[in-house]
Amino acid sequence: MHQNKQHFCSLLKGRLSLIAVALGSAVLLQGCVLAPIVVGGAAIGTASVMTDRRSAGTIVNDQVLESRVVYEINRVLGEKNHHITATSYEGKVLLTGEVKTEEARKTAEQIASRSQDVAAVVNELAVMDPTSLSTRLSDSMLATKVRTALFGTEEVQLNQMKVTVDRGIVYLMGIVTREEARRAANVAAGVSGVQMVVTVFNIESEEYIRERLKNLNNAQTKTDAS
């Protein structure tokens, strides 16, 4: 058990690298102490947290969930003969990639649904041979193109959603209004190389989102002042 925990800590540290999420505090995860986190090459700062529609703690929890769910699935299915990615937004976990059998697909979903802090699971795993490294590299580059397109769209804020790409299929997650969801899906669909767009958004009203951001910003201000 101790070796398994050490292995998970090592994987998680490799995935998250450096995390501190604007609060400057280390993150404690079941015996693993992580240094301040850098996401996408830059530390998550106060400005980013204040415009994100999740709390600072939820941002960290989502990062942790993504690593833990894949780790727990790999412990059961092994690390070969499949390719699984977990993407989490406010506890909703999206599973994408490829598994060899329908049984493996169902097992992965069951494991993810039982993982700590997982609120819901969206299973988009395909039953097929795992994709090649070149395909995954192409997917990674396509995800960057989609994020760039979204970043350049006035009606959409990229830090309010996550973009995942598998086999040319773009998956969008986040807390958005119906119009933001429509606009983001249309922009992503217009990027060259995109085969399909699947939205896994939580749709909320503009009033709800304004109140949510207000509460999050107030909480952050109190934290900064303390």
N, C-alpha and C positions, 0 to 999 in steps of 0.2 A: 504493500500500500504506500509506504514511504517513497519507494522508487517511482511509483506511478505519479505521486504528487510532484516529485522533483522533475519528472519528465514533462508534466503538464506546465509547471512553472517555467521550465526552459522554453517550451514551445510558445507560451504566452508572452514571455519577455522578448522572444525573437519577433513575434507578430506586432506587438505594441511598441517595442523599442524603448522609448522614453515617454511616460505619460504624467502629466500633472494637471491638466485641465484647469487652467486659470486660477486654481486655488493654491498652487504651490505645494500641495501636500502629497506625500507618497500614497499609493493605492495598496490596500491590504486585501489579498484574495486568498482565502483558505490557506494561510501560511506562506504565501508568496508576497514579498514586498517588492513593488515595482517602482522604478525611478520615474521622474516626470516624463509624460508622454509627448512624443512628437507625432503628429498625424499628417501624412502627405508632405513630410519634409519641414514642417513648421509647427511650433508648439501651438496648442489651442489657447488662444488668448481671451481676455475678457470681452473684447468686441465681438469675437466669433460666437462666444457662448450667449451673449445678450441678444444676438439676432437668430440664434438657433431656436427652434420651437420645442426643444427638450431642455431639461435642467442639466447642469454640469455633471451631476451624479449619474443621470440617465445616459449621457453621452459615453461616459466611462463604462457603465454596465453593458451597453450595447457592444462596445469593443470587446469586453471580456466574454460576453455571450458567444460572439462569433468564433472566438478561439476555442472556448470550452465545448461548444456543441460539436464542432468538427473533431476535436480530440476524443470526446466520448463515443462518437460514431466510429471513428477509426479503431478504438479499442475493441469494438465488437466485430466490425466488418474487416478489420485489417487495413493497412495503408496502401494496398495494391489492388489492381483490378477495378478501381472506381476513381472518380474525380468528383469531389463534393465541396461546394462552397456554401458557407452560412453567412447571411447578411441579416443584421438585426437593426430594427428601428423601434424604439420604445418597447422592447420586449417581444415584438412580433418578429419571428425568425423565418426568413425565406431560404429554402434549400434549392440550390441549382447545381447543375452538373450532370454526371452520368453514372449509372450503376448497372451491373450486369443482369440482374434479375428483378422481377416485381417484388419478390420476397425481400430483397435487400432494400428496395425503395420504401417498402412499408416499415421495415425495421429501422431505417434511418429516421423516418418521421416519428416513430414511437419513442426513440431515444431522445430526439430533440424536444418532443413535447413534455418529457419527464425531466428535462434539465432544469436546474434551479433558475428561477426568475423568468422563465419563458412564458409569455402570455398567450401566444398563438403560433401555429406553424403553417406556413404556406409551402406545400410540397410541389416543386416544379422540376424534380429530378426526372431525367429521361432514362428509359431502360434501353441501353445500347452500349457499345464499346466506348471506353473513355476516349476523349478527344486527344489529339497529338499536342505536343508542346508548341508546335508552330501555330496551331489553331488557338491555343490559349493565349499566345503572345499577340495574335491578331485580335482576339477579344479584348485584351488589355488595352491595345492601341485604340480600338473602337470605343471603349469606355471613355478614354481620354478625349476623343473627338466629341462624344456626346456631352461630356461635362463642359467642354469648351463652348459648345453651341448653347447649352443652357446658361452658362455664365454670361454670355453675350446677349441674352434675351431679357429685355427690361421687365417684362411681366413675371419673370421667374427668378427666384433666388436659389442658387445651387446649394448653399449650406442648409437649406430646408428640406433636402431630399438626398437619397443615396442612389447611385447608379451601379448596377451590376450587369455584366454582359457574359453570356455563355452561348457559343455556337451562333453568334450574330444576333441573338435574341436579347433585347434590352429590357431590364427590369428596373422599375422606378418605385422607390419607397419614400414615405414621408408623411407629414401632416400638412395638408394643403386644402385650399378651397376647390370647389368643383371647376371653376374657371382656370385656376392654376394647374390643376390636373390635366385638363384638356389642352392647355397651351404647352405644357411640358411634354406631353405625349406626342403632340404634333411636331414640335421642334426635334425631338429624338427620332421620330419616324423619317424626318427629312434629311438625316445624316447619311451620307453615302456608306453603304456596307451594312446598314441595319436591315435585318430580315423581318423582325417583328418587334413590337413594343408591348410589354405586359406591365400594367400598372397595379401596384400593391399598396396604393395610398390609403391613408385614413382621411376621409373627406369630412371637413368641418366647415362651419359658417365663418364669415369674416369677423363677426362679432366675437365668436368663441376664440378665434386665434388672436385677436387684439387683446382680449382679456387674459388669455394664457401668457402672451408675451409680457404684458404689464406685470403680472404676478411673478413671472420668472425674473424680470429685471429688478423688481422691488426686492426680491429675495437675494439677488446678486449684490445689490447696493448695500443691504444690511450686512452681508458677508464681508464685503470690502471694507465697511466701516468698523467692523468688530476687530 
